[in-house]
Amino acid sequence: MKQLINILTGCIFLLGMSSCEKDLPVYETPDCWLNFVYYSYDGSVLGTEEVTDEMRYASYSFVYVGDEVEVDTVWFEVSTMGFVSDEDRPLELEQILTGKNDAKADVHYVAFTNEELKAKYMIPARKTGTKIPVVVKRDPSLSNGDVTLQFTFKDNGYFKPGYDGLTTRTLSISSKLTKPSVWEECYCDYSFGLYGAEKHRLMIEWTGEKWDDEYIKELMDGDSAYVNYLADWFAQKLEEENAKREEAGEEPYKEEDGTPVSFEPKSWS
């Protein structure tokens, strides 16, 4: 009798499962979407509501690579939503004009429609993501100031733009020092104080390091004790150098707007 009850119970369970599975809608939409990928400080992927405007901003400066470099590449990671394909699938980018120092195609960057470059804009077969290049150019006009390249995904029949907040990137192109795009992401304000171009120049000069995105990420992902030591060292170094300048009848180090250079860390409160 007990065995019969167990058999009947199993049959009812299987019938229930079959009924539930039958009621589930089948995912059949052919649409696929693209998003840019953002990571948190601990390396986890961020969702739409966690991504800030500062994270959507990236910067590139030719100052890091030397006078001989005229063309360079900035890479952006993208991911897909929807079905995975057994074939390579092309994606397209398009510029968004902001009306404020907009970068010009084939002047400040290689146009997204460039045939050779388009071959790089591809999601590989059986993959859900890749890294895509934006090729920047050192144009003489950069000496007059930075330019801004804002871009997004274009609906090309293979992919549509994905979630709001994850489909647009802004790249500043410069021939001078610019704020590293990971400065906010790596919470540098809380170790070295608010960003300033003159401060940035001094950090490079005093340490012999580039203090670009790659160096900052490696530093801030490493030994926190060393970061704290470095922050204290910068503050002490600035005090010593300003004292020397005062003795020589010079003003202390200042930013372009006249604000004194400071390594006072931002408060967490």
N, C-alpha and C positions, 0 to 999 in steps of 0.2 A: 504493500500500500504506500509506504514512504517513498519507494523507488518510483511508483507511478506518479505521485505528486510532484517529485523532482523533475520527471520527464515533462509533465504538463506545464510546470512553471517555466522550464527552459523553452518550450515551444511558444508560450505566451510572450516571453522576453524577446525571442527571435522575431515573432510576428510584429511586436511593437517596434523593434529596431527597423524592420523592413518598412513599416508604415512611416516612421520618422524620416528614413532615408528617401522614401518616395516623395515625401512632402517638401524636401529641401530643393530650392531653386538651383538649377544647373548654371554655373558661371559660363556664359557664352559670349559676352561682349568682346568684340574684336579690338576695341580701343586699347591703346597703350599710352602711358604718360611718362614724362621725364621730370625729375627734380634734381636740384643741386644738393650735395651732401655736406652737412655740417657736423662737426664733432665738438663734444664738450671737453672740458679740461682733463677729464679722466679717460678720454678716448671713446666714449659711447656716442652713438649717433643721436642727434637732436631732432625733436619733432617740430612741427610748425610753430607752435606757441612759444617754444624755447629759443628760437632764433631771433636775434636782435638786428637792428639796422647796422650796428657796428660790425657784426659778423658777416653781413652781406657785402661789406666793403672790403676790397683788396687793393693793395698798392704795389706798384713796381717802379723802381728807380734805377736808371742806368749808372748812377753813381757807384753802385756796388760792383759793377763788372768791368770798369775801366774804359778809357777813351776809345779803345780800338773796337769795342763791341757796338755794332750798329743795329743788330736785330737779335731779339731774344724771345723766349717762350715762357708763358705763365700757364700753369696747368690747373684745371678745375675738375673735381670729381663729380660724376653724375650717376644717378641710379634710375631704374625703370620701375614702373608698376604695370601690371597686366601679364599677359601670357609671355613666356620665353619662346624665342624662335630658334629653329635649327639653322637659320641663315643669318649672316651679317645684316644689320639694319641701319640705314643712314639716319642721322639727325641733322637738324638745321638750327642755326642761331641767327638772330637778327638784332640790330642795334636799336635802342630806345633813345631818341633824342630828348635831352633835358633842357636844351636852350642855354646851358651854362658851360662854356668851355668844352663843348662836345668834341671828342676825338674824331678825326676824319679818316675814313677808310682809305687804305693804301698810302696814307701819309703818316699816321701815328700807329696804325696797326694794319696787318694784312687783312683785306676784306674777307668776310665769312664766306663769300661766294667764290673765292679763289679755288680753281679746280684742284690744284695740288693739295691745298689745305682741306678741302671737302673730303678727301680720301681718309683723313684722320678723324672726321666726325662720323664715327661708326660705333654702334653697339655690337660687339662680337657675338657670333652664334653661341647660343646656350649660356649667355652671360646676362646678368641683371644690372651691370654697371661698368663704368670705365672712367678713364681720365681723358679730358679733351683739351687741346691747346688753344691759347689765344696768343698770336704772334705779334709782338710789339716792335715798333720801329723808333729809332732815335732820329727825330726830325729836328732841324735847327730851331723851329718854332717853340720847342720845349724850353728854350732859354728864357722865353717870355712868361712862362708859368706852366703849371700842370694842366693836363687835359683829362676828361672823364669819359670812359667808355662804359655805358650801361647797356646790358644785353640780356636777352631772354631766349627761350626756345620758340621755334616757329612750327606751327602745325604743318607737317609735310606729308601727311597720309600714313606715315609709320608711327609717329608719336605726336602727342599733344602736350601742351604745358600741363604740369601736374598741380600740386597744392599751391594755393596762394601763400606767398611768403617764402617758397622754396624754388621759385622759378626765375628769379631775377638776381643778377650779380652786377656790382659796380666796381670797375677797375680804374684806379688813378694811375696815370702814366706820367713819369717825371724824369728830369735829368738832374734833379737835386734831391736832397734828403727828404723823405716823406715818412709819415707815421706808418710803421709796420702794421700790416693788416691783422696780425695776431696780438697786437699790444693789449687790446681789450680782452680778447679771448683768453689770454694767459694771465690776466689780472696784474699786469705790470704796474698799473697805477698804485697798487697796494704794496709794492716793494720799492719802486723807484720814483714815485710821484707822477703827477700829470705829465703827459707827453709834451715835449717842446723840441723843435728842430735843433736849436743850439745845444740843448742837453744831449740830444741824440749824437750830435757831432763830437761832443766831449767824451761820451761813453765809448765811441769808436776810437778816438784818439788816445784815450787813457788806457784802454785795454788791448788795442790792436786787433779787436774782433769786429766783424761786420755789423753785428746787431741788426741783422735782417730777420725775416720770418723763420728761416731754418735754424739760425743760431738761437733765437729767443725760445722757440719751441723746445729745442734740445735742452737749453738751460733750465727752463721752468718745469720741465718734466723730470729733471734730475734731482740732485741733492738740495733740499730746501735750506739746509744749514748754510750751504755755500751761497745761495741766493741772498740770505740774510746778511752774511758776511760782506758780500759784494755791495749790497745796499748801504751798509754802514761805511764801507771803504769809499764809495762815491761821495757820500756826505762829508766825510773827513777830507777827502782830496779837494773837493770844491772849496771848503773853508780855507785850506792851505793855499790854494791857487789864487783865491780872491784876496787873501792877505798879501801875497806877493804883488798882485796888481795894484793894490792900494798903496804899497810902498813905492811903486813905480809911478804913482800919480794917475793910474788908470781906473776906470770904473769896474765894478764886479761884472761877471758874466751875466748877460741879459738875452732874453729872447727878442725876436724882431719887433714885437709890440712894446718892448721896454720892461716886460715882467722879468724880475730877477730869476735866474736859473736856480732851481731848488730840487733837492732829492727828498723832500718831506713826503713820506708815503701817505696815500689817501686813507682815511679812516674807514673801517668796515661798518661803523654805526650809521 
